[in-house]
Amino acid sequence: MIKSTLQRLSITSLMLATSLPTWAAGAIEGAVEKRHDLNIPAIVMFLIFVAFTLGITYWAARRTKSAKDFYAAGGGISGFQNGLAIAGDYMSAASFLGISAMVFGVGYDGLIYSIGFLVGWPLITFLIAERLRNLGKYTFADVASYRLAQTPVRIFAATGTLVVVALYLIAQMVGAGKLIQVLFGMDYTYAVILVGILMIMYVTFGGMLATTWVQIIKAILLLSGATFMAFMVMKHVGFSFETLFQQAVAVKHAGAEALALKANVAAEAAAAAVSSNAPNASAAVASAAAASKAAVAAAKANIMAPGGLVSNPIDAISLGMALMFGTAGLPHILMRFFTVSNAKEARKSVFFATGFIGYFYILTFIIGFGAIVLLSGEAGMKFKEVSGALIGGSNMAAIHLSDAVGGDLFLGFISAVAFATILAVVAGLTLSGASAVSHDIYASVIKKGKANEADEIRVSKMTTIALGVLAMFLGIAFEKQNIAFMVGLAFSIAASANFPVLFLSMFWKGLTTRGAVIGGFVGLISALALIILGPSVWVEVLGHEKGSEWFPYKNPTIFSMTLAFITIWLVSVLDTSKQAAEERAKFLPQFIRSMTGIGAEGATDKH
């Protein structure tokens, strides 16, 4: 039935489209009506969370005396605590709201992100965590520059860190602003400023200790809330995954039928308007064309089959590489391994983090399919705009589902947790950016390792304030832009620039300073350039005509990361300088320390 209806509709729409001027295509564009109800439970829980975390910040500030306390919580966090904190860092708004929204939109294929995020962890477990803890002090630049020339390597590492942090920060700040705008009725600009001020307070006063405990609390709240949501969804379908999938497929099929009928009616109305030369003919044609497009897309959609989100194999492989290897190059994740007392606790951190994150991604899958079942049809009308789209967009699927399964009180809880999620991730990102400037640039490059701790911490706090103001400004500036590509871009840059240098510095004897710096910058610049010239930015953000992009793929990692590795290898092999020979000779002592921990940084007093 759908097929025959669509065939008739496509022919009618084509005839109509050729009989009218091109300006008719924009006739249905305009402001979408929004409905905002003040969510009192959400505001109350949000205020309780903020007050509680500010209390933690005050407690942490009294215990943050040295640079090690500020950057690495004194190295006194246990493996279990750090595992929860890493999970908190990783379970960002992109994970909680984004992945459940992807599953809600495209079904099975939305899992590509959760699987990609998760498979990066074995890589960190077996290759990086232990060696990183044994070799480093506060940042991953400590490891990359361990046997190489400090100044050029640290400048590159700080640059890579700040680019990744900036892109990640924009996405999180826009997400926070939109979330508060939808749920609390607060103006977007004020929402972004509020997030920025709280972030600055957490990091400036409490350092890594406060940031860690905010992450731990947020992780516990988020896991608890997601567990309850998934439980209620499964209860609705009799704890049967088969029933959940059957109902989701049935809902999507019914929606496709309804859209096909609606499109058919719109096409007939448009045909009648054109034949009678009615004044609303152009608007009717535009409406029919939009209805036809929606119906065709719904008919083609198969939520239980792959290919709905990433159909191009090169894009799929490239995205997978970005998510897997990018994880091992994210500066705010790598910093977490310096907060534990030794390499054994670092391994335990990854073990616990993998368990918590894996469990969380299973829950997002259930939440996404639950949203399809419970937010569609008559039951879900209260969560939709007049146009039929979810209030606040598809990213609000998990938020609206919390209302559907738990009412206003649970909606308030999940809203506050979602905000806390963004706030905690932003704090971790800001701390890693501040440490790149204060520890890698100021203390190690400008002061040649002779800066006193008080000056270094002061520079870090000044950088935190500057980053906070920059994040507010960028968050406001990018409000209208599609920022979904920025998280992918951050992972692409981490995989193309940070990961190759970090990996080869620990595992390849032949690496030289010249190879690391040139190859690292090649990875960084090529990743940025290819994404800007690709469809994600060139067409969707800059507004150029589709097909005019210079680079055909949305994710460049398969090219930029390969280019970085080849450049690092080639430049290092061709480097026959005396300095290069000395750097190669230092590999064995570095390898022994990375494997045994002899000479590694210890913890200060336990927190």
Rosetta blueprint (number, residue, H / E / L):
1 M L
2 I H
3 K H
4 S H
5 T H
6 L H
7 Q H
8 R H
9 L H
10 S H
11 I H
12 T H
13 S H
14 L H
15 M H
16 L H
17 A H
18 T H
19 S L
20 L L
21 P L
22 T H
23 W H
24 A H
25 A H
26 G H
27 A L
28 I L
29 E L
30 G L
31 A L
32 V L
33 E L
34 K L
35 R L
36 H L
37 D L
38 L L
39 N L
40 I H
41 P H
42 A H
43 I H
44 V H
45 M H
46 F H
47 L H
48 I H
49 F H
50 V H
51 A H
52 F H
53 T H
54 L H
55 G H
56 I H
57 T H
58 Y H
59 W H
60 A H
61 A H
62 R H
63 R H
64 T L
65 K L
66 S L
67 A H
68 K H
69 D H
70 F H
71 Y H
72 A H
73 A H
74 G H
75 G H
76 G L
77 I E
78 S L
79 G H
80 F H
81 Q H
82 N H
83 G H
84 L H
85 A H
86 I H
87 A H
88 G H
89 D H
90 Y H
91 M L
92 S L
93 A H
94 A H
95 S H
96 F H
97 L H
98 G H
99 I H
100 S H
101 A H
102 M H
103 V H
104 F H
105 G H
106 V H
107 G H
108 Y H
109 D H
110 G H
111 L H
112 I H
113 Y H
114 S H
115 I H
116 G H
117 F H
118 L H
119 V H
120 G H
121 W H
122 P H
123 L H
124 I H
125 T H
126 F H
127 L H
128 I H
129 A H
130 E H
131 R H
132 L H
133 R H
134 N H
135 L H
136 G L
137 K L
138 Y L
139 T L
140 F H
141 A H
142 D H
143 V H
144 A H
145 S L
146 Y L
147 R L
148 L L
149 A L
150 Q H
151 T H
152 P H
153 V H
154 R H
155 I H
156 F H
157 A H
158 A H
159 T H
160 G H
161 T H
162 L H
163 V H
164 V H
165 V H
166 A H
167 L H
168 Y H
169 L H
170 I H
171 A H
172 Q H
173 M H
174 V H
175 G H
176 A H
177 G H
178 K H
179 L H
180 I H
181 Q H
182 V H
183 L H
184 F H
185 G L
186 M L
187 D L
188 Y H
189 T H
190 Y H
191 A H
192 V H
193 I H
194 L H
195 V H
196 G H
197 I H
198 L H
199 M H
200 I H
201 M H
202 Y H
203 V H
204 T H
205 F H
206 G H
207 G H
208 M H
209 L H
210 A H
211 T H
212 T H
213 W H
214 V H
215 Q H
216 I H
217 I H
218 K H
219 A H
220 I H
221 L H
222 L H
223 L H
224 S H
225 G H
226 A H
227 T H
228 F H
229 M H
230 A H
231 F H
232 M H
233 V H
234 M H
235 K H
236 H H
237 V L
238 G L
239 F L
240 S L
241 F H
242 E H
243 T H
244 L H
245 F H
246 Q H
247 Q H
248 A H
249 V H
250 A H
251 V H
252 K H
253 H H
254 A H
255 G H
256 A H
257 E H
258 A H
259 L H
260 A H
261 L H
262 K H
263 A H
264 N H
265 V H
266 A H
267 A H
268 E H
269 A H
270 A H
271 A H
272 A H
273 A H
274 V H
275 S H
276 S L
277 N L
278 A L
279 P L
280 N L
281 A H
282 S H
283 A H
284 A H
285 V H
286 A H
287 S H
288 A H
289 A H
290 A H
291 A H
292 S H
293 K H
294 A H
295 A H
296 V H
297 A H
298 A H
299 A H
300 K H
301 A L
302 N L
303 I L
304 M L
305 A L
306 P L
307 G L
308 G L
309 L L
310 V L
311 S L
312 N L
313 P H
314 I H
315 D H
316 A H
317 I H
318 S H
319 L H
320 G H
321 M H
322 A H
323 L H
324 M H
325 F H
326 G H
327 T H
328 A L
329 G L
330 L L
331 P H
332 H H
333 I H
334 L H
335 M H
336 R H
337 F H
338 F H
339 T L
340 V E
341 S L
342 N L
343 A H
344 K H
345 E H
346 A H
347 R H
348 K H
349 S H
350 V H
351 F H
352 F H
353 A H
354 T H
355 G H
356 F H
357 I H
358 G H
359 Y H
360 F H
361 Y H
362 I H
363 L H
364 T H
365 F H
366 I H
367 I H
368 G H
369 F H
370 G H
371 A H
372 I H
373 V H
374 L H
375 L L
376 S L
377 G L
378 E H
379 A H
380 G H
381 M H
382 K H
383 F H
384 K E
385 E L
386 V L
387 S L
388 G L
389 A L
390 L E
391 I L
392 G L
393 G L
394 S H
395 N H
396 M H
397 A H
398 A H
399 I H
400 H H
401 L H
402 S H
403 D H
404 A H
405 V H
406 G H
407 G H
408 D H
409 L H
410 F H
411 L H
412 G H
413 F H
414 I H
415 S H
416 A H
417 V H
418 A H
419 F H
420 A H
421 T H
422 I H
423 L H
424 A H
425 V H
426 V H
427 A H
428 G H
429 L H
430 T H
431 L H
432 S H
433 G H
434 A H
435 S H
436 A H
437 V H
438 S H
439 H H
440 D H
441 I H
442 Y H
443 A H
444 S H
445 V H
446 I H
447 K L
448 K L
449 G L
450 K L
451 A L
452 N L
453 E H
454 A H
455 D H
456 E H
457 I H
458 R H
459 V H
460 S H
461 K H
462 M H
463 T H
464 T H
465 I H
466 A H
467 L H
468 G H
469 V H
470 L H
471 A H
472 M H
473 F H
474 L H
475 G H
476 I H
477 A H
478 F L
479 E L
480 K L
481 Q L
482 N L
483 I L
484 A H
485 F H
486 M H
487 V H
488 G H
489 L H
490 A H
491 F H
492 S H
493 I H
494 A H
495 A H
496 S H
497 A H
498 N H
499 F H
500 P H
501 V H
502 L H
503 F H
504 L H
505 S H
506 M H
507 F H
508 W L
509 K L
510 G L
511 L L
512 T L
513 T H
514 R H
515 G H
516 A H
517 V H
518 I H
519 G H
520 G H
521 F H
522 V H
523 G H
524 L H
525 I H
526 S H
527 A H
528 L H
529 A H
530 L H
531 I H
532 I H
533 L H
534 G L
535 P H
536 S H
537 V H
538 W H
539 V L
540 E L
541 V L
542 L L
543 G L
544 H L
545 E L
546 K L
547 G L
548 S L
549 E L
550 W L
551 F L
552 P L
553 Y L
554 K L
555 N L
556 P L
557 T H
558 I H
559 F H
560 S H
561 M H
562 T H
563 L H
564 A H
565 F H
566 I H
567 T H
568 I H
569 W H
570 L H
571 V H
572 S H
573 V H
574 L H
575 D L
576 T L
577 S L
578 K H
579 Q H
580 A H
581 A H
582 E H
583 E H
584 R H
585 A H
586 K L
587 F H
588 L H
589 P H
590 Q H
591 F H
592 I H
593 R H
594 S H
595 M H
596 T H
597 G L
598 I L
599 G L
600 A L
601 E L
602 G L
603 A L
604 T L
605 D L
606 K L
607 H L
